[in-house]
Amino acid sequence: MGLLRTIAIILIVYYVFKFISKYILPLFVQKIVKDVQKKYNEQQQNQYNENTGKVGETVIAKKPNEPKSNKDVGDYVDYEEVKD
């Protein structure tokens, strides 16, 4: 009796998973794709709006600040190879 019950549970789980993956999962994936596509389009529109300016307007783009090296770290010592 326990063997038949186990087989029945396995078959039920298999067919439920098959049903979910065939009918319900594509709906979730489609919704996720639509959301991502909407976000992408909004970002592209925002970027386009930022890049377009008034006619004759001058835009100056500055370079990002680069970290300066600390030249006071120590003295440079010439290396000489000593032969035995």
N, C-alpha and C positions, 0 to 999 in steps of 0.2 A: 504494500500500500504506500509506503514511504517513497519507493522508487517512482511509482506513477505520479505521485504528487510533485516530486522534484522535477521530473520531465515536463509536467504540465506547467509548472512555474517558469522553467527555462523557455518553453515555447511561447508562453504569454509575454514574457519580457522581450523575447526576440521580435515578436510581431508588433509590440508596442513601440519598440525602438525603431523598427523598420517604418512604421506609420509616421512617427515623429520626424524621422530623418527625410522622409519623402514629401510630406505635406507641410509640416509646421516649421522646420528648420529653414527652408528657403524664404519664408516670410520674414523671419528674424534677420537673415543675411541681407535681404533686399532693403529692409528698414535701415540697417547699419550703413549700407552703401549709400543710400539716399542722404543720410545725415552727414556722412563724410564728404560727399559731393557738394552738399549745401555749404558746409564750412569752407571748403576749398574755393568755391565760387565767391563767397563773401570776402575771403582773404585777398583773392585776385582783384575784386572790385575795390577794396580798400587801398590796395597797393596802387592801382591805376589812378584812383582819386588823389592819392598823395603825390604821385609823380607828375600829374598834370597841373600846371600852374597858369597864372594869367599871362597873356601875351605881353612880352617885353619884361617880364619879371626875371631878375637874376638870382640864381640859387648858387650859393657857395658851399661846397661839400668839404668838410674838414677831415683830415686824416685822424684816425684814433691815436691817442697818446700811447707811444711805445715806451716800455720801461727802459730807463737809462741804466747803463751798466756802472757799477761802482769801480772807478779806476784807482781808488785808494786802498785796494785790497792788499798789495804788497809790492816788493821790488822784484824786477825781473833779473834772474841770475843766468849768465851764459853757462851752458853745459859743455864740459870738456871731458872727452873719454880718456881714461887713464889706462895705458897698456901695461901689462905685467912683464 
